[in-house]
Each structure stands twice: as structure tokens, then as C-alpha cells.
Amino acid sequence: MFALGFFPRGKAKAPEHVKPPEVITKEAIISQMQLAKTNVSTIASLDKNAFFKHPLFGHINKKRVSRFLVMHTNHHIKIINDIVNK
């Protein structure tokens, strides 16, 4: 996926633990955005050998995490735009 620079749509399903609840509130979105910003801001202070284990892509190290986050965010923006434009 890194070579392509994007995630193809419809090739994988989200694991249950990351699927949204049936009812999504504005407060929940704000809280999640604040947590995400806090988490992203901690990346720079991580050890150079730090990584996280992605269920499909394996270990994603600190060096590649920024690109992964951009690709992942763009993937979700495309999904949102498809929903809005229906």
C-alpha cells in the first residue's frame, strides 16, 4: 500500500474493535479528535525504533507512521465524500 500511496477501497473490512457505535454524538467526535491530536503530538518523542502493529500491514515503524496516517486519513476522506455526494 505504501508503494501505491493509497488504500484501495473495498479490499478489507474494519476489525470490530474499531467500528463506530450505532449512534455517533458530536461530543464523542470532539473527544476522539482531541485524543487523536494528543496521540499524534506524542509521535515525535517516541524512540526511533518504536512501531505499532497494524492488523493488515504488520509493524509500522515511527519513520513510516506519518505517511501511513496521511494515507489512512485520505482514505476516510474519500469515503466521507462518497457518502456526502450520494
VEXZAZA-155542 format. One record per atom (N, C-alpha, C): residue in three letters; x, y, z. Coordinates in steps of 0.2 Angstrom, whole numbers, plus 5000, padded with zeros to 4 digits. Layout:
N
ALAXYZ
...
***
This chain:
86
MET500449945000
MET500050005000
MET500450065000
PHE501050065003
PHE501450125003
PHE501750134996
ALA501850084992
ALA502150094985
ALA501550134981
LEU500950114982
LEU500350144979
LEU500250214981
GLY500350224987
GLY500150294990
GLY499450304992
PHE499050244992
PHE498350244994
PHE498150174996
PHE497550174999
PHE497250115001
PHE496650104996
PRO496750044993
PRO496150034988
PRO495450024992
ARG494950044989
ARG494350034993
ARG494049964992
GLY493749944997
GLY493349884997
GLY493749824997
LYS494349824999
LYS494849764999
LYS494849735006
ALA494649775011
ALA494749745018
ALA494149775022
LYS494049735028
LYS493449765032
LYS493849785039
ALA493549835042
ALA493749855048
ALA493649805054
PRO494149795058
PRO494049755064
PRO493549785068
GLU493149735072
GLU492649755076
GLU492849805081
HIS493449805084
HIS493549855089
HIS493649925087
VAL493649935080
VAL493750005078
VAL493150025074
LYS492649985074
LYS492050005071
LYS491650055075
PRO491350105072
PRO490950155076
PRO490350125079
PRO490050165085
PRO489450135088
PRO488850155083
GLU488250135085
GLU487650145081
GLU487550215081
VAL487550245087
VAL487450325087
VAL488050355089
ILE488150405084
ILE488850445085
ILE488550515087
THR488850545093
THR488750605095
THR489250655093
LYS489050725093
LYS489550775092
LYS490050775097
GLU489850765104
GLU490350765109
GLU490850705108
ALA490650645106
ALA491050595105
ALA491650605100
ILE491350635094
ILE491850655089
ILE492350705091
ILE492150755095
ILE492650805098
ILE493150775102
SER492850725107
SER493350695111
SER493850655108
GLN493650615102
GLN494050575098
GLN494550615095
MET494350675092
MET494850715089
MET495350745093
GLN495150765099
GLN495650785104
GLN496150735106
LEU495950675107
LEU496350615109
LEU496850605103
ALA496550605097
ALA496950595091
ALA497550645090
LYS497350705092
LYS497850765091
LYS498350755097
THR498150735103
THR498650725108
THR499150665106
ASN498850615104
ASN499250555102
ASN499750565096
VAL499550605091
VAL499950625086
VAL500550665088
SER500350715093
SER500950755095
SER501450715099
THR501350655101
THR501750615105
THR502250575101
ILE502150575094
ILE502550535090
ILE503250555089
ALA503350625089
ALA504050645089
ALA504450625094
SER504150615100
SER504550605106
SER504650525107
LEU504350485103
LEU504450415103
LEU505150395101
ASP505450335104
ASP506050305102
ASP506050295094
LYS506650305091
LYS506750295084
LYS506550225082
ASN506550175086
ASN506350105084
ASN505650095086
ALA505250145088
ALA504550125090
ALA504150105084
PHE503650065085
PHE503150045080
PHE502550025083
PHE502050025079
PHE501349995081
PHE501249935076
LYS500849885078
LYS500649835074
LYS499949845071
HIS499949845065
HIS499349855061
HIS499049785059
PRO498449775060
PRO498149705058
PRO498249685051
LEU498349725047
LEU498449705040
LEU499149725037
PHE499449775039
PHE500049795036
PHE500649785041
GLY500549745046
GLY501049725051
GLY501349785055
HIS502049785056
HIS502349835060
HIS502449895056
ILE502249955058
ILE502350015055
ILE502750055060
ASN503350075058
ASN503850105062
ASN503750175062
LYS504150215067
LYS504050285068
LYS504150325061
LYS504650295057
LYS504850335051
LYS504350335046
ARG503850275046
ARG503350275041
ARG502650295044
VAL502650305050
VAL501950325053
VAL501650385050
SER502050435049
SER501750495046
SER501450485039
ARG501750455035
ARG501450435028
ARG500850395029
PHE500850345034
PHE500350295035
PHE499750345037
LEU499750385042
LEU499250425044
LEU498950475038
VAL499350495034
VAL499150535029
VAL498750495024
MET498950435022
MET498650395018
MET497950365021
HIS497950355027
HIS497350325031
HIS496850385031
THR497050445033
THR496550505033
THR496250515026
ASN496750515021
ASN496450525014
ASN495950475012
HIS496050415014
HIS495650355013
HIS494950375016
HIS494950395022
HIS494250405025
HIS493950475022
ILE494350515020
ILE494050575017
ILE493650555011
LYS493950515007
LYS493650485001
LYS493050455002
ILE492950415008
ILE492350385010
ILE491850435012
ILE492050485016
ILE491550535018
ILE491350575012
ASN491750595007
ASN491550625001
ASN491050584997
ASP491150514996
ASP490650474993
ASP489950474996
ILE489950475003
ILE489350475007
ILE488950545006
VAL489350595006
VAL489050665006
VAL488750674998
ASN489150644993
ASN488950654986
ASN488350604984
LYS488150564988
LYS487650514986
LYS486950554985
***
